[in-house]
Amino acid sequence: MSAQSELSSVRNIGIMAHIDAGKTTTTERILYYTGRSYKMGEVHDGNAVMDWMEQEQERGITITSAATTCTWKDYKINIIDTPGQVDCTIEVERCLRVLDGVVAVFCAVGGVEPQSETVWRQANKYSIPRLAFVNKMDRVGANFERCLQMMSERLGANPLPLQLPVGKEAEFSGVIDLVEEKLLTFSEQSLGQEVEEAPVPDSYIEEFTAARMALLEKLADFDEGVMEKYLEDIPVSVDEIYRALRNATLALAIVPVLCGSAFKNKGVQPLLDSVVRYLPSPVDIPLVEGMNKAGDRVERKTGVQEKFCGLVFKLMSDSFVENLAFVRVYSGALKLGGKVFNPVKRKKEKISKLLKLHANKRSEVREIQAGDIGAIVGLKFTTTGDTLCENGDFIVLESLEIPDPVIGVAIEPKSKAEEKKLSETLDKIAVEDPSFTVSTNEETGQTIISGMGELHLEIIVHRLLNDFKVSAKVGKPQVAYKETITVKAQSEERFEQLSGTRQYGHVVIRIEPLARGAGFEFSSEVEEETIPSVFLVAIEKGVRDTLDSGPLVGYPLTDIRVRLVGGSYDDEDSTEMAFGVSASMALRKAAS
């Protein structure tokens, strides 16, 4: 088999959902039915393979992204099970950055929930094709149609059901395949491993006929071949439907939707069939973009024969393993014993050990080829979001967007002897988790650790105390409030000092709100004769310094665009300080 055909049989996918939608249970069933696990792990029993951390087993939730590889019908599937907690958003973000496809799991009762919307937006940002699996169809209140409607209304998605559920709530017994026109049921004696096929029941013929017609109608919008046959009332073959579904999924035009009950062992095998049938392989993503040494955009082909480049999307360390770096290889091959170049840090790294992972189990390999995901042990300079490439090559792939922390707590060692250990351990965790920060309160001198929520900080403190054996005292959480603006405004300020050393600065600025999380943007629209460019740095600095303390109650000001649109200067009296002060005054006035 050629390297290219091997790549075409690889799927790099993530499983994402709101908490308690059944995401990890679905993943556990996938591992069982693909033969990766020989016993079904259960979240409620604390023995789910993918929830391997002690805290995950105690809490019954996924905290950190776990990676594994399984095989289904000659296809290799690299799976990353991501957390559903809002506090763990960064875990989802860094995984989606390197995945080719996603399975979004929805609860048939709750439908589209808040974190469902968050992870969906993250997948939109990276333009990732996805499938939807409506889980828990056996639960009281389960409603497949309502889930489809919520996906359309809340997510702006174009859901296309490929199945009909058979039986409601506790009577849910299987699904009708709209493409292959058959009933699928799942043997309880074999824990769902045996899938039994039968004709569509007479009681469902009318509903099935209408649903299949709707499927073909929607596909006709995206495929000319299907449209011609549909309009001429010629039967469309199963292979033609599969091809049209795949093309529309890869084009982000539709989201194929399946249903089942992972806990009751129903509907998982058809989901696996859809993963290999509709989601992209690395071959379907022929180019990756990056920046060269000059800062120009460049493209890199993703084949095995190309020069090596990969993205480190996660670091992990514990008391046993130092610096385990998860990497997605986009082109070429990462080989044991070789040297690679980190163009972000401008440092060379030696590849001393390569691993493939199954949750917390690791096996050594000699190389990781294009399209694959693995881990490197012992990198010295590389951090999350860095690119690795061949020596002598230079390409920097798009990195990760790291959200700002929203909550912080004070932490201090219980004894003087623990000071160094606490400091070193916090630094290690901060390198591993970019959404976790360590700072010092200038007024009190306290060390403040900040993260994405109380759960996030609880997890880190638990690791400090139990995994790294650091003795520390932790204060109460303090929310990291921020200020922003909601309307556009303009302000003009002039700073003049007539006594002593004369100074003069005059600016006109306009401000407008940016999207949540966008941060700060500054631009100048003035001509050189209005305000010389030599003063622009001072003006921007005056604005940035003011952002640290907003006009309302002194919290940092964020998500704002500031444009310099006018002003004046004096040949003799204008100074950088005067322009910095006038810019600061103008921003405070405009934002008040």
C-alpha positions in Angstrom: 0.0 0.0 0.0 1.4 3.4 -1.0 1.9 6.1 1.6 -0.8 8.2 0.1 -3.4 5.4 0.3 -2.4 4.7 3.8 -3.0 8.4 4.6 -6.5 8.2 3.0 -7.5 5.5 5.5 -6.6 7.7 8.6 -9.1 9.7 10.5 -8.1 12.3 13.1 -11.3 13.1 15.1 -12.4 14.6 18.3 -15.4 13.8 20.4 -17.0 17.0 21.8 -20.1 17.8 23.8 -21.7 19.6 26.8 -21.0 17.9 30.1 -23.1 14.8 30.7 -24.2 14.4 27.1 -22.6 10.9 27.1 -19.4 11.8 25.3 -17.0 9.6 27.2 -19.5 6.7 27.3 -19.7 7.0 23.5 -15.9 6.9 23.2 -15.7 3.9 25.5 -18.2 2.0 23.3 -16.2 2.9 20.2 -13.1 1.5 21.9 -14.9 -1.7 22.8 -16.5 -2.3 19.4 -13.3 -1.6 17.6 -11.4 -4.1 19.8 -9.2 -1.5 21.4 -10.7 -2.3 24.8 -11.7 -5.8 25.9 -14.0 -4.5 28.7 -16.5 -1.7 28.6 -15.4 1.2 30.8 -18.2 3.1 32.6 -18.0 6.7 33.8 -20.3 6.0 36.7 -18.1 3.1 37.9 -15.0 5.3 37.7 -13.3 2.8 35.2 -13.6 4.6 31.9 -10.4 4.1 29.9 -10.3 7.7 28.6 -10.9 9.2 32.1 -7.7 7.9 33.5 -6.8 10.7 35.9 -7.7 10.1 39.6 -9.7 13.3 39.7 -11.7 12.3 36.5 -12.6 9.0 38.1 -13.6 10.6 41.4 -15.7 13.4 39.7 -17.1 11.3 36.9 -16.1 14.0 34.3 -13.4 14.4 31.6 -10.8 17.0 32.7 -7.9 16.6 30.3 -8.0 15.5 26.6 -7.1 11.9 26.2 -5.8 10.4 23.0 -6.1 6.9 21.6 -6.0 5.0 18.3 -8.4 2.3 17.1 -9.2 0.5 13.9 -12.5 0.1 12.2 -12.9 -1.7 8.8 -9.3 -1.2 7.8 -9.4 2.5 8.8 -7.1 3.9 11.5 -9.0 6.4 13.8 -7.0 8.7 16.1 -9.5 9.8 18.7 -9.2 12.7 21.2 -11.9 12.7 23.9 -12.3 16.3 25.0 -13.7 17.8 28.2 -17.3 19.1 28.4 -16.7 21.6 31.3 -16.6 25.3 30.4 -13.5 25.6 32.7 -11.6 23.2 30.3 -12.3 25.2 27.1 -8.6 25.4 26.3 -8.4 21.6 26.2 -11.0 21.6 23.5 -9.4 24.6 21.6 -5.9 23.0 21.3 -7.3 19.7 20.2 -9.6 21.2 17.6 -6.6 23.0 16.1 -5.1 19.8 15.0 -8.1 17.6 14.2 -9.6 16.9 10.8 -13.1 16.0 11.8 -15.4 16.1 14.9 -18.2 14.0 16.3 -20.5 16.3 18.3 -22.5 14.4 20.9 -25.9 15.9 22.0 -28.2 14.7 24.8 -31.6 13.8 23.3 -33.3 15.4 26.3 -31.2 18.6 26.7 -30.5 19.1 23.0 -28.1 22.0 22.3 -26.8 23.2 25.7 -24.4 26.1 26.5 -21.1 24.3 26.2 -22.5 22.6 23.0 -22.7 26.1 21.5 -19.2 27.0 22.7 -17.4 24.0 21.2 -19.5 24.3 18.0 -18.2 27.9 17.6 -14.6 26.6 18.2 -15.1 24.0 15.5 -16.5 26.7 13.2 -13.4 28.8 13.7 -11.2 26.0 12.4 -13.7 25.0 9.6 -13.9 21.4 10.8 -16.3 19.0 9.1 -18.5 17.3 11.7 -21.1 14.6 12.4 -23.7 14.8 15.1 -24.7 11.9 17.4 -28.0 12.4 19.3 -27.3 10.3 22.4 -29.5 9.1 25.3 -32.5 8.3 23.0 -33.7 5.9 25.7 -34.2 8.7 28.3 -37.5 10.1 29.4 -38.1 13.3 27.4 -35.8 12.3 24.5 -36.8 14.1 21.3 -34.8 13.6 18.1 -36.8 16.2 16.1 -36.4 18.8 18.7 -32.6 18.3 18.7 -32.5 18.8 15.0 -34.5 22.0 15.3 -32.2 23.3 18.1 -29.1 22.5 16.0 -30.5 24.6 13.2 -31.8 27.5 15.3 -29.0 27.8 17.9 -26.0 26.6 16.0 -26.9 27.8 12.6 -26.1 24.3 11.3 -27.7 22.4 8.4 -28.5 19.1 10.1 -29.3 16.2 7.8 -30.7 13.1 9.6 -29.4 9.8 8.2 -31.5 7.7 10.5 -35.0 7.5 12.2 -35.2 6.3 15.8 -37.4 3.3 16.4 -39.3 3.4 19.7 -39.6 6.3 22.1 -37.8 6.8 25.4 -37.5 3.4 27.2 -38.9 1.6 24.2 -36.1 2.8 22.0 -34.8 -0.3 20.2 -32.9 0.7 17.1 -32.6 2.9 14.1 -33.8 2.9 10.5 -31.0 3.6 8.0 -32.4 6.1 5.5 -29.6 5.5 3.0 -29.6 1.7 2.9 -33.3 1.4 3.7 -33.2 -1.1 6.5 -33.8 -1.5 10.2 -30.8 -1.9 12.5 -31.2 -3.4 16.0 -28.4 -4.2 18.5 -28.3 -7.5 20.4 -28.5 -7.1 24.1 -26.9 -10.6 24.7 -23.7 -9.5 22.9 -23.8 -6.0 24.6 -24.7 -4.5 21.2 -21.8 -6.1 19.4 -24.0 -7.9 17.0 -26.0 -5.6 14.7 -29.1 -7.3 13.2 -30.6 -6.1 9.9 -34.2 -6.3 8.9 -36.6 -4.6 6.4 -38.2 -1.3 7.5 -41.3 -2.1 9.7 -44.7 -1.5 8.1 -45.6 0.9 10.9 -42.7 3.1 9.9 -43.0 3.0 6.1 -44.8 6.3 5.7 -42.4 8.2 8.0 -39.4 6.5 6.4 -40.5 7.4 2.9 -41.0 11.0 3.8 -37.6 11.2 5.6 -35.7 9.6 2.7 -37.4 11.9 0.2 -36.3 14.9 2.4 -32.7 13.5 2.5 -32.6 13.2 -1.3 -34.1 16.7 -1.8 -31.5 18.3 0.4 -28.6 16.3 -1.2 -29.9 17.5 -4.6 -29.1 21.0 -3.6 -25.4 20.1 -3.4 -24.9 17.4 -6.0 -25.9 17.7 -9.7 -25.9 14.0 -10.3 -28.4 13.4 -7.4 -30.5 16.4 -8.7 -30.7 15.0 -12.2 -31.9 11.6 -11.1 -34.2 13.1 -8.4 -35.9 15.3 -11.0 -36.3 12.5 -13.5 -37.5 10.1 -10.8 -34.6 7.8 -11.4 -33.4 5.8 -8.3 -30.3 7.2 -6.8 -27.8 4.4 -5.8 -26.4 4.0 -2.3 -22.9 4.7 -3.5 -24.1 8.0 -5.1 -25.8 9.0 -1.9 -22.6 8.2 0.1 -20.5 10.2 -2.3 -22.8 13.2 -2.2 -23.0 13.1 1.6 -19.2 13.0 1.9 -18.7 15.9 -0.5 -21.3 18.0 1.3 -19.9 17.2 4.7 -16.4 18.1 3.7 -17.7 21.4 2.2 -19.3 22.2 5.5 -22.7 22.4 3.7 -24.4 19.8 6.0 -24.0 18.0 9.3 -25.0 14.3 9.0 -27.0 13.4 12.1 -27.3 9.9 13.7 -28.9 8.8 16.9 -28.6 6.1 19.6 -28.0 5.3 23.2 -24.3 4.6 24.0 -25.0 3.5 27.5 -27.6 0.9 26.2 -25.1 -0.1 23.5 -27.3 1.1 20.6 -26.2 3.1 17.5 -22.4 3.2 17.9 -21.4 1.0 15.0 -23.3 3.1 12.4 -21.6 6.2 13.9 -18.2 4.5 13.3 -19.3 3.8 9.7 -20.2 7.4 9.2 -16.8 8.6 10.7 -14.8 6.7 8.0 -17.4 7.4 5.3 -17.9 11.1 5.7 -15.2 12.7 7.8 -12.0 13.8 6.0 -8.6 12.0 5.9 -5.3 14.0 5.9 -5.4 13.6 2.1 -8.5 15.7 2.0 -6.5 18.6 3.6 -3.8 18.9 0.9 -2.2 22.1 2.1 -1.4 23.8 5.5 -0.6 27.5 5.7 2.2 29.1 7.7 4.6 32.0 7.8 8.2 31.9 6.4 11.2 33.7 7.9 10.3 36.9 6.1 6.8 36.9 7.6 5.1 36.0 4.2 2.4 33.4 4.0 3.5 30.1 2.6 1.8 26.8 1.9 3.0 23.3 2.6 1.8 20.1 1.0 0.8 17.4 3.5 2.2 14.3 1.9 4.6 11.9 3.5 7.3 12.7 0.9 7.3 16.4 1.8 9.6 18.1 4.4 8.7 17.4 8.0 6.5 19.9 9.9 4.2 19.5 12.8 2.4 21.4 15.6 2.8 20.8 19.3 -0.7 21.3 20.6 -0.3 20.1 24.2 2.3 19.6 26.9 1.9 17.2 29.8 4.1 16.4 32.7 3.7 14.6 36.0 5.9 13.3 38.8 7.1 10.4 36.5 7.4 11.9 33.0 9.0 15.3 32.1 7.8 17.3 29.1 5.5 14.9 27.1 4.7 16.9 24.0 1.7 15.9 21.9 2.3 16.6 18.2 0.3 16.5 15.0 2.5 15.8 12.0 1.3 17.6 8.9 4.0 16.7 6.4 7.0 14.3 6.1 7.9 12.1 9.1 9.1 12.7 12.6 11.9 10.1 13.2 13.5 8.7 16.3 17.0 10.0 16.9 16.7 12.9 14.5 17.0 16.6 15.1 14.3 19.1 14.4 14.1 22.9 14.4 11.7 25.0 16.4 11.3 28.2 14.4 9.3 30.0 17.1 12.0 29.6 19.7 14.8 29.5 17.1 16.2 26.3 18.8 17.1 22.8 17.7 15.5 19.8 19.5 16.6 16.2 19.6 14.0 13.5 19.2 15.1 11.0 21.9 11.8 9.1 22.3 8.5 8.9 20.3 5.3 7.5 21.7 1.8 6.5 20.6 -0.8 6.8 23.3 -3.9 5.1 24.6 -5.2 7.2 27.4 -2.4 6.9 30.0 -0.8 3.8 28.4 2.2 4.5 26.1 4.1 2.5 23.5 7.3 3.5 21.8 7.5 3.9 18.0 10.3 4.8 15.6 8.5 7.4 13.6 5.3 9.4 13.3 4.2 10.0 9.7 2.2 12.8 8.1 -1.4 12.8 9.1 -0.7 11.1 12.4 -0.7 12.2 16.1 1.8 11.1 18.7 4.0 12.4 21.5 7.6 13.3 22.0 9.5 12.9 25.3 12.1 15.4 26.6 11.9 18.5 24.4 13.8 21.3 26.2 12.6 24.5 24.6 9.2 23.8 22.9 5.9 24.9 24.4 2.2 24.6 23.5 1.5 26.1 20.0 5.0 25.8 18.7 5.9 24.5 15.2 8.6 21.9 14.6 10.2 21.5 11.2 13.3 20.1 9.5 16.7 21.6 10.2 17.3 24.2 7.6 13.6 24.7 6.9 11.5 27.5 8.3 7.7 27.5 8.5 5.6 28.7 11.5 2.1 27.2 11.5 -0.9 29.0 13.0 -0.7 28.7 16.7 -3.5 28.6 19.4 -5.7 31.4 20.7 -5.4 31.4 24.5 -8.3 32.8 26.5 -7.6 35.2 29.4 -8.1 33.8 32.9 -11.3 34.8 34.6 -10.7 33.9 38.2 -7.8 33.8 40.6 -6.8 32.7 44.1 -3.9 33.5 46.4 -1.5 30.7 47.2 1.5 30.4 49.5 3.8 27.6 50.8 3.1 26.3 54.2 6.8 26.6 55.1 9.8 28.5 53.9 11.3 25.2 52.8 8.4 24.7 50.3 8.9 28.1 48.5 11.2 27.0 45.8 9.3 23.7 45.1 6.0 25.6 44.9 7.4 28.2 42.5 9.0 25.6 40.2 5.9 23.4 40.1 3.6 26.4 39.3 6.0 27.4 36.5 5.9 23.8 35.2 2.1 23.7 35.2 1.9 27.2 33.5 4.1 25.9 30.7 1.9 22.9 30.3 -1.4 24.8 30.5 -1.3 28.2 28.7 -4.7 29.3 30.2 -3.2 29.1 33.7 -1.1 32.0 34.8 1.0 32.9 37.9 1.4 36.5 38.9 2.3 38.6 42.0 -0.1 41.1 43.5 1.9 44.4 43.6 0.1 45.7 46.7 0.2 42.6 48.9 3.1 40.7 47.4 0.9 37.5 47.3 1.3 34.9 44.6 -1.9 34.7 42.5 -2.8 31.7 40.4 -5.5 32.4 37.8 -7.5 30.1 35.5 -10.7 29.6 33.6 -13.0 28.8 36.6 -13.2 27.4 40.1 -13.0 23.8 38.8 -9.9 24.6 36.7 -8.1 25.9 39.8 -9.4 23.1 42.0 -7.9 20.6 39.6 -4.5 22.4 39.6 -4.4 22.7 43.4 -5.3 19.0 43.6 -2.3 18.2 41.3 0.0 20.4 43.4 -0.9 18.8 46.7 -1.3 15.2 45.5 0.8 14.6 42.3 3.6 17.0 43.0 3.5 16.7 46.9 3.7 20.5 47.5 2.4 21.8 50.8 0.5 25.0 50.2 -2.3 27.1 51.5 -5.0 28.5 49.1 -7.2 31.5 49.5 -10.7 32.1 48.3 -11.4 32.6 44.6 -11.5 36.2 43.3 -13.2 36.9 40.0 -11.0 38.7 37.5 -13.5 41.4 36.4 -13.0 43.5 33.2 -14.6 46.5 31.7 -15.6 47.1 28.1 -17.6 49.5 26.0 -20.8 48.9 24.2 -21.1 51.9 21.8 -18.9 54.0 19.6 -17.5 57.3 20.8 -15.1 60.1 19.9 -13.0 62.3 22.1 -10.5 65.2 21.7 -7.9 66.1 24.2 -5.1 68.7 24.2 -2.2 68.6 26.7 -0.3 71.9 27.1 2.4 72.8 29.7 3.3 76.5 29.5 5.4 76.9 32.6 8.9 75.4 32.8 9.7 73.1 29.9 6.9 73.7 27.4 5.0 70.7 26.1 2.2 70.2 23.6 0.2 67.2 22.4 -3.2 67.1 20.8 -5.2 64.0 19.7 -8.6 63.0 18.5 -9.5 59.4 18.9 -12.5 57.2 18.1 -13.3 54.1 20.0 -15.6 51.2 19.1 -16.4 47.8 20.7 -14.9 44.6 19.5 -16.2 41.0 19.7 -15.9 39.3 23.1 -12.3 38.0 23.5 -10.9 40.2 20.7 -8.7 42.2 23.1 -7.4 45.5 21.8 -6.6 47.1 18.4 -4.9 50.4 17.7 -4.6 52.1 14.4 -3.7 55.6 13.1 -5.5 57.4 10.2 -3.6 60.7 10.4 -1.2 62.1 7.9 2.5 62.7 8.7 1.9 66.5 8.6 -0.8 66.3 11.2 1.1 64.2 13.7 4.5 62.9 12.8 4.9 59.1 13.0 7.6 59.5 15.6 4.9 60.2 18.2 2.6 57.3 17.3 4.4 54.8 19.6 3.9 57.2 22.6 0.2 57.7 21.7 -0.3 53.9 21.6 1.6 53.5 24.8 -0.6 56.1 26.5 -3.7 54.2 25.3 -2.3 50.8 26.4 -1.3 52.1 29.9 -4.9 53.4 30.3 -6.4 50.0 29.5 -4.9 48.6 32.7 -7.4 50.6 34.7 -10.8 51.3 33.2 -12.9 54.4 33.7 -15.7 52.8 35.6 -14.3 51.0 38.6 -10.6 50.5 37.6 -10.8 47.0 36.1 -8.8 46.3 32.9 -10.5 47.7 29.8 -10.8 45.1 26.9 -12.4 44.3 23.6 -11.9 47.8 22.2 -10.6 49.3 19.0 -8.9 52.7 19.3 -8.3 54.8 16.1 -6.3 58.0 16.0 -8.3 60.2 13.6 -6.9 63.7 14.2 -4.9 66.1 16.2 -2.0 68.5 15.9 1.6 69.1 16.9 4.0 71.9 17.5 7.5 71.9 15.9 9.1 73.1 19.0 7.0 72.1 22.0 5.5 68.7 21.1 7.0 65.7 23.1 6.3 62.0 23.4 5.1 62.5 27.0 2.6 65.2 26.0 1.1 62.9 23.3 1.0 60.0 25.7 -0.8 62.0 28.3 -3.3 63.5 25.8 -4.0 60.0 24.4 -4.7 58.6 27.9 -7.0 61.6 28.8 -8.9 61.2 25.5 -9.4 57.4 26.0 -10.7 57.9 29.5 -13.1 60.6 28.4 -14.4 58.6 25.4 -14.9 55.4 27.5 -16.7 57.2 30.4 
